[in-house]
């Protein structure tokens, strides 16, 4: 099957590549990238056919998935910032939520 679309990973907000980057920068460890990943639209594609950038994703179902995931994550982060004893403050939580809402809007826009 020749899939010409660029997708998002199913776990777009908690991307494994970000975790690998953090581990590499912190401990000098670099894990291998997976050959294939699950996507927001439910197909499995080569990792190279995915992107976290809204302007690169061409699969409409993946764009919708990413918009919904970033929107949900924004709400979670905002609530976390308001909880007593939270590890992040309300201001930090609002800023992070704003960034994820902006990403959600960019994914929801048909033009990227």
N, CA, C and O atoms as a GROMACS GRO file, in nm:
protein
  448
    1UNK      N    1   0.084  -0.118   0.000
    1UNK     CA    2   0.000   0.000   0.000
    1UNK      C    3   0.089   0.125   0.000
    1UNK      O    4   0.175   0.140   0.086
    2UNK      N    5   0.068   0.211  -0.094
    2UNK     CA    6   0.144   0.334  -0.106
    2UNK      C    7   0.064   0.449  -0.046
    2UNK      O    8  -0.026   0.501  -0.112
    3UNK      N    9   0.094   0.490   0.075
    3UNK     CA   10   0.023   0.597   0.144
    3UNK      C   11   0.100   0.727   0.125
    3UNK      O   12   0.210   0.742   0.177
    4UNK      N   13   0.044   0.822   0.050
    4UNK     CA   14   0.117   0.945   0.023
    4UNK      C   15   0.106   1.051   0.133
    4UNK      O   16   0.168   1.157   0.122
    5UNK      N   17   0.029   1.023   0.238
    5UNK     CA   18   0.001   1.125   0.339
    5UNK      C   19   0.106   1.128   0.449
    5UNK      O   20   0.174   1.030   0.477
    6UNK      N   21   0.118   1.246   0.511
    6UNK     CA   22   0.200   1.263   0.630
    6UNK      C   23   0.102   1.261   0.747
    6UNK      O   24   0.002   1.332   0.746
    7UNK      N   25   0.132   1.180   0.848
    7UNK     CA   26   0.042   1.156   0.960
    7UNK      C   27   0.100   1.214   1.089
    7UNK      O   28   0.210   1.269   1.089
    8UNK      N   29   0.024   1.200   1.199
    8UNK     CA   30   0.076   1.229   1.332
    8UNK      C   31   0.075   1.098   1.410
    8UNK      O   32  -0.008   1.011   1.385
    9UNK      N   33   0.166   1.086   1.504
    9UNK     CA   34   0.166   0.970   1.592
    9UNK      C   35   0.038   0.972   1.675
    9UNK      O   36  -0.012   1.079   1.708
   10UNK      N   37  -0.013   0.856   1.708
   10UNK     CA   38  -0.136   0.847   1.787
   10UNK      C   39  -0.121   0.922   1.919
   10UNK      O   40  -0.214   0.986   1.966
   11UNK      N   41  -0.004   0.912   1.978
   11UNK     CA   42   0.023   0.983   2.104
   11UNK      C   43   0.095   1.114   2.073
   11UNK      O   44   0.208   1.136   2.117
   12UNK      N   45   0.030   1.199   1.998
   12UNK     CA   46   0.093   1.321   1.945
   12UNK      C   47   0.143   1.414   2.056
   12UNK      O   48   0.247   1.478   2.039
   13UNK      N   49   0.072   1.423   2.166
   13UNK     CA   50   0.113   1.513   2.273
   13UNK      C   51   0.230   1.456   2.352
   13UNK      O   52   0.318   1.530   2.395
   14UNK      N   53   0.231   1.327   2.370
   14UNK     CA   54   0.335   1.262   2.448
   14UNK      C   55   0.427   1.183   2.355
   14UNK      O   56   0.447   1.063   2.373
   15UNK      N   57   0.480   1.251   2.257
   15UNK     CA   58   0.561   1.187   2.153
   15UNK      C   59   0.683   1.118   2.211
   15UNK      O   60   0.754   1.175   2.294
   16UNK      N   61   0.706   0.997   2.167
   16UNK     CA   62   0.822   0.922   2.212
   16UNK      C   63   0.953   0.988   2.170
   16UNK      O   64   1.054   0.976   2.239
   17UNK      N   65   0.952   1.059   2.058
   17UNK     CA   66   1.074   1.126   2.012
   17UNK      C   67   1.117   1.233   2.112
   17UNK      O   68   1.236   1.254   2.133
   18UNK      N   69   1.020   1.301   2.173
   18UNK     CA   70   1.052   1.401   2.274
   18UNK      C   71   1.118   1.336   2.396
   18UNK      O   72   1.214   1.388   2.451
   19UNK      N   73   1.065   1.221   2.436
   19UNK     CA   74   1.122   1.148   2.549
   19UNK      C   75   1.265   1.103   2.515
   19UNK      O   76   1.355   1.116   2.598
   20UNK      N   77   1.284   1.052   2.394
   20UNK     CA   78   1.419   1.010   2.352
   20UNK      C   79   1.514   1.129   2.355
   20UNK      O   80   1.629   1.115   2.398
   21UNK      N   81   1.469   1.244   2.308
   21UNK     CA   82   1.553   1.364   2.309
   21UNK      C   83   1.590   1.407   2.449
   21UNK      O   84   1.704   1.447   2.474
   22UNK      N   85   1.495   1.399   2.541
   22UNK     CA   86   1.522   1.434   2.680
   22UNK      C   87   1.624   1.339   2.741
   22UNK      O   88   1.717   1.382   2.808
   23UNK      N   89   1.606   1.209   2.716
   23UNK     CA   90   1.701   1.110   2.769
   23UNK      C   91   1.841   1.132   2.711
   23UNK      O   92   1.941   1.122   2.782
   24UNK      N   93   1.846   1.162   2.583
   24UNK     CA   94   1.977   1.183   2.519
   24UNK      C   95   2.047   1.306   2.576
   24UNK      O   96   2.167   1.302   2.602
   25UNK      N   97   1.972   1.414   2.595
   25UNK     CA   98   2.035   1.536   2.645
   25UNK      C   99   2.070   1.525   2.794
   25UNK      O  100   2.167   1.586   2.839
   26UNK      N  101   1.992   1.449   2.869
   26UNK     CA  102   2.016   1.436   3.012
   26UNK      C  103   2.123   1.333   3.046
   26UNK      O  104   2.213   1.359   3.126
   27UNK      N  105   2.111   1.215   2.984
   27UNK     CA  106   2.199   1.104   3.023
   27UNK      C  107   2.295   1.061   2.914
   27UNK      O  108   2.379   0.973   2.938
   28UNK      N  109   2.286   1.120   2.797
   28UNK     CA  110   2.372   1.078   2.687
   28UNK      C  111   2.329   0.947   2.625
   28UNK      O  112   2.407   0.883   2.555
   29UNK      N  113   2.205   0.907   2.649
   29UNK     CA  114   2.151   0.783   2.593
   29UNK      C  115   2.062   0.816   2.474
   29UNK      O  116   1.984   0.911   2.479
   30UNK      N  117   2.075   0.739   2.369
   30UNK     CA  118   1.990   0.762   2.252
   30UNK      C  119   1.928   0.630   2.209
   30UNK      O  120   1.998   0.540   2.161
   31UNK      N  121   1.798   0.618   2.228
   31UNK     CA  122   1.727   0.496   2.187
   31UNK      C  123   1.699   0.501   2.037
   31UNK      O  124   1.692   0.608   1.977
   32UNK      N  125   1.684   0.385   1.978
   32UNK     CA  126   1.651   0.377   1.836
   32UNK      C  127   1.509   0.425   1.812
   32UNK      O  128   1.420   0.403   1.895
   33UNK      N  129   1.488   0.490   1.700
   33UNK     CA  130   1.352   0.529   1.661
   33UNK      C  131   1.279   0.404   1.613
   33UNK      O  132   1.340   0.314   1.554
   34UNK      N  133   1.148   0.397   1.637
   34UNK     CA  134   1.074   0.282   1.587
   34UNK      C  135   1.065   0.287   1.435
   34UNK      O  136   1.061   0.395   1.376
   35UNK      N  137   1.060   0.172   1.373
   35UNK     CA  138   1.049   0.168   1.227
   35UNK      C  139   0.909   0.212   1.183
   35UNK      O  140   0.894   0.286   1.086
   36UNK      N  141   0.807   0.166   1.256
   36UNK     CA  142   0.669   0.199   1.223
   36UNK      C  143   0.597   0.244   1.349
   36UNK      O  144   0.628   0.197   1.459
   37UNK      N  145   0.500   0.334   1.334
   37UNK     CA  146   0.425   0.385   1.449
   37UNK      C  147   0.276   0.385   1.420
   37UNK      O  148   0.234   0.388   1.304
   38UNK      N  149   0.196   0.381   1.526
   38UNK     CA  150   0.052   0.397   1.514
   38UNK      C  151   0.021   0.545   1.496
   38UNK      O  152   0.086   0.630   1.557
   39UNK      N  153  -0.077   0.575   1.414
   39UNK     CA  154  -0.110   0.714   1.385
   39UNK      C  155  -0.248   0.751   1.438
   39UNK      O  156  -0.325   0.665   1.480
   40UNK      N  157  -0.276   0.879   1.436
   40UNK     CA  158  -0.404   0.929   1.484
   40UNK      C  159  -0.522   0.880   1.404
   40UNK      O  160  -0.634   0.875   1.456
   41UNK      N  161  -0.501   0.843   1.279
   41UNK     CA  162  -0.611   0.794   1.195
   41UNK      C  163  -0.626   0.643   1.203
   41UNK      O  164  -0.716   0.586   1.142
   42UNK      N  165  -0.537   0.577   1.280
   42UNK     CA  166  -0.551   0.435   1.302
   42UNK      C  167  -0.468   0.345   1.213
   42UNK      O  168  -0.476   0.223   1.224
   43UNK      N  169  -0.388   0.402   1.124
   43UNK     CA  170  -0.302   0.318   1.041
   43UNK      C  171  -0.163   0.313   1.102
   43UNK      O  172  -0.128   0.395   1.188
   44UNK      N  173  -0.085   0.220   1.058
   44UNK     CA  174   0.054   0.207   1.102
   44UNK      C  175   0.142   0.242   0.983
   44UNK      O  176   0.130   0.184   0.876
   45UNK      N  177   0.230   0.340   1.004
   45UNK     CA  178   0.314   0.389   0.894
   45UNK      C  179   0.459   0.398   0.939
   45UNK      O  180   0.487   0.394   1.059
   46UNK      N  181   0.551   0.409   0.844
   46UNK     CA  182   0.691   0.433   0.882
   46UNK      C  183   0.702   0.564   0.961
   46UNK      O  184   0.634   0.662   0.931
   47UNK      N  185   0.787   0.564   1.061
   47UNK     CA  186   0.806   0.683   1.145
   47UNK      C  187   0.838   0.807   1.060
   47UNK      O  188   0.795   0.918   1.092
   48UNK      N  189   0.911   0.786   0.953
   48UNK     CA  190   0.949   0.898   0.866
   48UNK      C  191   0.830   0.964   0.798
   48UNK      O  192   0.842   1.074   0.744
   49UNK      N  193   0.715   0.898   0.799
   49UNK     CA  194   0.594   0.954   0.736
   49UNK      C  195   0.505   1.024   0.838
   49UNK      O  196   0.385   1.040   0.815
   50UNK      N  197   0.564   1.065   0.952
   50UNK     CA  198   0.489   1.137   1.054
   50UNK      C  199   0.554   1.271   1.082
   50UNK      O  200   0.672   1.292   1.053
   51UNK      N  201   0.476   1.361   1.138
   51UNK     CA  202   0.528   1.491   1.177
   51UNK      C  203   0.443   1.544   1.292
   51UNK      O  204   0.325   1.511   1.303
   52UNK      N  205   0.501   1.624   1.378
   52UNK     CA  206   0.428   1.691   1.485
   52UNK      C  207   0.396   1.834   1.446
   52UNK      O  208   0.332   1.907   1.522
   53UNK      N  209   0.439   1.875   1.327
   53UNK     CA  210   0.417   2.013   1.281
   53UNK      C  211   0.288   2.021   1.199
   53UNK      O  212   0.273   1.949   1.100
   54UNK      N  213   0.195   2.106   1.240
   54UNK     CA  214   0.067   2.117   1.169
   54UNK      C  215   0.081   2.148   1.020
   54UNK      O  216   0.000   2.100   0.940
   55UNK      N  217   0.182   2.225   0.983
   55UNK     CA  218   0.198   2.262   0.842
   55UNK      C  219   0.247   2.147   0.756
   55UNK      O  220   0.248   2.157   0.633
   56UNK      N  221   0.288   2.037   0.819
   56UNK     CA  222   0.340   1.922   0.744
   56UNK      C  223   0.240   1.807   0.733
   56UNK      O  224   0.251   1.725   0.642
   57UNK      N  225   0.144   1.800   0.825
   57UNK     CA  226   0.051   1.686   0.829
   57UNK      C  227  -0.056   1.703   0.721
   57UNK      O  228  -0.126   1.803   0.717
   58UNK      N  229  -0.066   1.602   0.634
   58UNK     CA  230  -0.161   1.609   0.522
   58UNK      C  231  -0.280   1.516   0.539
   58UNK      O  232  -0.377   1.527   0.463
   59UNK      N  233  -0.276   1.425   0.635
   59UNK     CA  234  -0.388   1.334   0.660
   59UNK      C  235  -0.493   1.409   0.742
   59UNK      O  236  -0.465   1.450   0.855
   60UNK      N  237  -0.612   1.428   0.687
   60UNK     CA  238  -0.718   1.503   0.754
   60UNK      C  239  -0.758   1.439   0.887
   60UNK      O  240  -0.776   1.510   0.986
   61UNK      N  241  -0.772   1.308   0.890
   61UNK     CA  242  -0.811   1.240   1.015
   61UNK      C  243  -0.704   1.259   1.122
   61UNK      O  244  -0.736   1.274   1.240
   62UNK      N  245  -0.578   1.257   1.083
   62UNK     CA  246  -0.469   1.280   1.178
   62UNK      C  247  -0.470   1.423   1.229
   62UNK      O  248  -0.443   1.448   1.346
   63UNK      N  249  -0.500   1.517   1.142
   63UNK     CA  250  -0.509   1.658   1.183
   63UNK      C  251  -0.619   1.674   1.287
   63UNK      O  252  -0.600   1.743   1.387
   64UNK      N  253  -0.734   1.612   1.263
   64UNK     CA  254  -0.846   1.619   1.357
   64UNK      C  255  -0.807   1.554   1.490
   64UNK      O  256  -0.838   1.608   1.597
   65UNK      N  257  -0.741   1.440   1.484
   65UNK     CA  258  -0.695   1.372   1.604
   65UNK      C  259  -0.599   1.462   1.683
   65UNK      O  260  -0.615   1.477   1.804
   66UNK      N  261  -0.502   1.520   1.617
   66UNK     CA  262  -0.404   1.605   1.684
   66UNK      C  263  -0.470   1.728   1.746
   66UNK      O  264  -0.436   1.767   1.858
   67UNK      N  265  -0.565   1.788   1.676
   67UNK     CA  266  -0.636   1.904   1.730
   67UNK      C  267  -0.709   1.866   1.858
   67UNK      O  268  -0.704   1.940   1.957
   68UNK      N  269  -0.777   1.753   1.857
   68UNK     CA  270  -0.851   1.709   1.975
   68UNK      C  271  -0.756   1.676   2.090
   68UNK      O  272  -0.783   1.712   2.204
   69UNK      N  273  -0.646   1.608   2.060
   69UNK     CA  274  -0.550   1.570   2.165
   69UNK      C  275  -0.486   1.693   2.229
   69UNK      O  276  -0.473   1.699   2.351
   70UNK      N  277  -0.445   1.790   2.147
   70UNK     CA  278  -0.384   1.911   2.203
   70UNK      C  279  -0.485   1.990   2.283
   70UNK      O  280  -0.451   2.048   2.386
   71UNK      N  281  -0.610   1.993   2.239
   71UNK     CA  282  -0.715   2.062   2.314
   71UNK      C  283  -0.739   1.996   2.450
   71UNK      O  284  -0.749   2.065   2.552
   72UNK      N  285  -0.748   1.864   2.452
   72UNK     CA  286  -0.766   1.791   2.579
   72UNK      C  287  -0.647   1.811   2.672
   72UNK      O  288  -0.664   1.830   2.792
   73UNK      N  289  -0.527   1.807   2.615
   73UNK     CA  290  -0.408   1.825   2.697
   73UNK      C  291  -0.404   1.965   2.757
   73UNK      O  292  -0.363   1.981   2.872
   74UNK      N  293  -0.444   2.064   2.682
   74UNK     CA  294  -0.448   2.202   2.733
   74UNK      C  295  -0.538   2.211   2.856
   74UNK      O  296  -0.502   2.276   2.954
   75UNK      N  297  -0.653   2.147   2.851
   75UNK     CA  298  -0.744   2.148   2.965
   75UNK      C  299  -0.682   2.078   3.086
   75UNK      O  300  -0.694   2.126   3.199
   76UNK      N  301  -0.616   1.965   3.062
   76UNK     CA  302  -0.553   1.890   3.172
   76UNK      C  303  -0.443   1.973   3.239
   76UNK      O  304  -0.434   1.977   3.362
   77UNK      N  305  -0.361   2.037   3.158
   77UNK     CA  306  -0.250   2.116   3.212
   77UNK      C  307  -0.304   2.234   3.292
   77UNK      O  308  -0.253   2.267   3.398
   78UNK      N  309  -0.408   2.298   3.240
   78UNK     CA  310  -0.466   2.412   3.310
   78UNK      C  311  -0.521   2.370   3.446
   78UNK      O  312  -0.501   2.439   3.546
   79UNK      N  313  -0.591   2.256   3.451
   79UNK     CA  314  -0.644   2.206   3.578
   79UNK      C  315  -0.531   2.171   3.674
   79UNK      O  316  -0.540   2.198   3.794
   80UNK      N  317  -0.425   2.110   3.622
   80UNK     CA  318  -0.310   2.073   3.705
   80UNK      C  319  -0.250   2.196   3.772
   80UNK      O  320  -0.212   2.190   3.889
   81UNK      N  321  -0.241   2.305   3.701
   81UNK     CA  322  -0.182   2.427   3.756
   81UNK      C  323  -0.263   2.488   3.868
   81UNK      O  324  -0.210   2.566   3.947
   82UNK      N  325  -0.390   2.453   3.877
   82UNK     CA  326  -0.477   2.508   3.981
   82UNK      C  327  -0.484   2.420   4.105
   82UNK      O  328  -0.540   2.460   4.207
   83UNK      N  329  -0.429   2.300   4.097
   83UNK     CA  330  -0.436   2.207   4.210
   83UNK      C  331  -0.337   2.246   4.318
   83UNK      O  332  -0.224   2.284   4.289
   84UNK      N  333  -0.380   2.236   4.445
   84UNK     CA  334  -0.287   2.265   4.556
   84UNK      C  335  -0.168   2.169   4.552
   84UNK      O  336  -0.185   2.048   4.533
   85UNK      N  337  -0.050   2.221   4.570
   85UNK     CA  338   0.071   2.139   4.571
   85UNK      C  339   0.119   2.097   4.433
   85UNK      O  340   0.207   2.011   4.422
   86UNK      N  341   0.064   2.156   4.329
   86UNK     CA  342   0.103   2.120   4.193
   86UNK      C  343   0.250   2.154   4.169
   86UNK      O  344   0.302   2.250   4.224
   87UNK      N  345   0.314   2.074   4.086
   87UNK     CA  346   0.455   2.098   4.055
   87UNK      C  347   0.474   2.214   3.958
   87UNK      O  348   0.586   2.263   3.941
   88UNK      N  349   0.367   2.257   3.894
   88UNK     CA  350   0.374   2.376   3.808
   88UNK      C  351   0.275   2.479   3.859
   88UNK      O  352   0.168   2.445   3.910
   89UNK      N  353   0.311   2.604   3.846
   89UNK     CA  354   0.225   2.712   3.892
   89UNK      C  355   0.115   2.742   3.792
   89UNK      O  356   0.118   2.697   3.678
   90UNK      N  357   0.019   2.820   3.837
   90UNK     CA  358  -0.095   2.855   3.752
   90UNK      C  359  -0.050   2.931   3.627
   90UNK      O  360  -0.104   2.909   3.519
   91UNK      N  361   0.047   3.018   3.641
   91UNK     CA  362   0.096   3.094   3.525
   91UNK      C  363   0.163   3.006   3.422
   91UNK      O  364   0.140   3.020   3.302
   92UNK      N  365   0.246   2.914   3.470
   92UNK     CA  366   0.312   2.820   3.379
   92UNK      C  367   0.209   2.731   3.310
   92UNK      O  368   0.219   2.703   3.190
   93UNK      N  369   0.110   2.687   3.385
   93UNK     CA  370   0.005   2.601   3.330
   93UNK      C  371  -0.074   2.676   3.223
   93UNK      O  372  -0.106   2.620   3.118
   94UNK      N  373  -0.108   2.801   3.250
   94UNK     CA  374  -0.182   2.881   3.151
   94UNK      C  375  -0.102   2.899   3.023
   94UNK      O  376  -0.157   2.890   2.914
   95UNK      N  377   0.029   2.924   3.037
   95UNK     CA  378   0.116   2.943   2.920
   95UNK      C  379   0.124   2.814   2.839
   95UNK      O  380   0.114   2.816   2.716
   96UNK      N  381   0.142   2.702   2.907
   96UNK     CA  382   0.149   2.573   2.837
   96UNK      C  383   0.016   2.541   2.770
   96UNK      O  384   0.013   2.494   2.657
   97UNK      N  385  -0.094   2.567   2.840
   97UNK     CA  386  -0.227   2.542   2.783
   97UNK      C  387  -0.249   2.629   2.660
   97UNK      O  388  -0.305   2.583   2.560
   98UNK      N  389  -0.205   2.753   2.667
   98UNK     CA  390  -0.219   2.844   2.552
   98UNK      C  391  -0.143   2.790   2.431
   98UNK      O  392  -0.194   2.793   2.319
   99UNK      N  393  -0.020   2.740   2.452
   99UNK     CA  394   0.058   2.685   2.342
   99UNK      C  395  -0.011   2.564   2.279
   99UNK      O  396  -0.013   2.548   2.157
  100UNK      N  397  -0.068   2.479   2.364
  100UNK     CA  398  -0.135   2.360   2.310
  100UNK      C  399  -0.267   2.397   2.241
  100UNK      O  400  -0.305   2.332   2.144
  101UNK      N  401  -0.335   2.499   2.290
  101UNK     CA  402  -0.457   2.544   2.221
  101UNK      C  403  -0.422   2.603   2.085
  101UNK      O  404  -0.495   2.584   1.987
  102UNK      N  405  -0.311   2.676   2.079
  102UNK     CA  406  -0.267   2.731   1.950
  102UNK      C  407  -0.233   2.618   1.853
  102UNK      O  408  -0.268   2.624   1.735
  103UNK      N  409  -0.166   2.514   1.903
  103UNK     CA  410  -0.138   2.398   1.818
  103UNK      C  411  -0.267   2.332   1.773
  103UNK      O  412  -0.279   2.293   1.657
  104UNK      N  413  -0.363   2.318   1.863
  104UNK     CA  414  -0.491   2.258   1.828
  104UNK      C  415  -0.559   2.339   1.717
  104UNK      O  416  -0.615   2.281   1.623
  105UNK      N  417  -0.554   2.470   1.727
  105UNK     CA  418  -0.614   2.555   1.623
  105UNK      C  419  -0.542   2.539   1.490
  105UNK      O  420  -0.604   2.535   1.384
  106UNK      N  421  -0.410   2.529   1.496
  106UNK     CA  422  -0.333   2.513   1.371
  106UNK      C  423  -0.362   2.378   1.305
  106UNK      O  424  -0.370   2.369   1.182
  107UNK      N  425  -0.377   2.273   1.386
  107UNK     CA  426  -0.412   2.143   1.330
  107UNK      C  427  -0.554   2.143   1.273
  107UNK      O  428  -0.581   2.079   1.171
  108UNK      N  429  -0.643   2.216   1.339
  108UNK     CA  430  -0.783   2.220   1.295
  108UNK      C  431  -0.800   2.300   1.166
  108UNK      O  432  -0.893   2.276   1.090
  109UNK      N  433  -0.709   2.394   1.141
  109UNK     CA  434  -0.716   2.475   1.018
  109UNK      C  435  -0.680   2.386   0.899
  109UNK      O  436  -0.581   2.313   0.903
  110UNK      N  437  -0.758   2.393   0.795
  110UNK     CA  438  -0.734   2.306   0.680
  110UNK      C  439  -0.607   2.343   0.605
  110UNK      O  440  -0.550   2.259   0.536
  111UNK      N  441  -0.562   2.465   0.618
  111UNK     CA  442  -0.442   2.506   0.546
  111UNK      C  443  -0.313   2.480   0.621
  111UNK      O  444  -0.206   2.506   0.567
  112UNK      N  445  -0.318   2.428   0.745
  112UNK     CA  446  -0.197   2.401   0.822
  112UNK      C  447  -0.170   2.515   0.909
  112UNK      O  448  -0.072   2.514   0.983
   0.00000   0.00000   0.00000
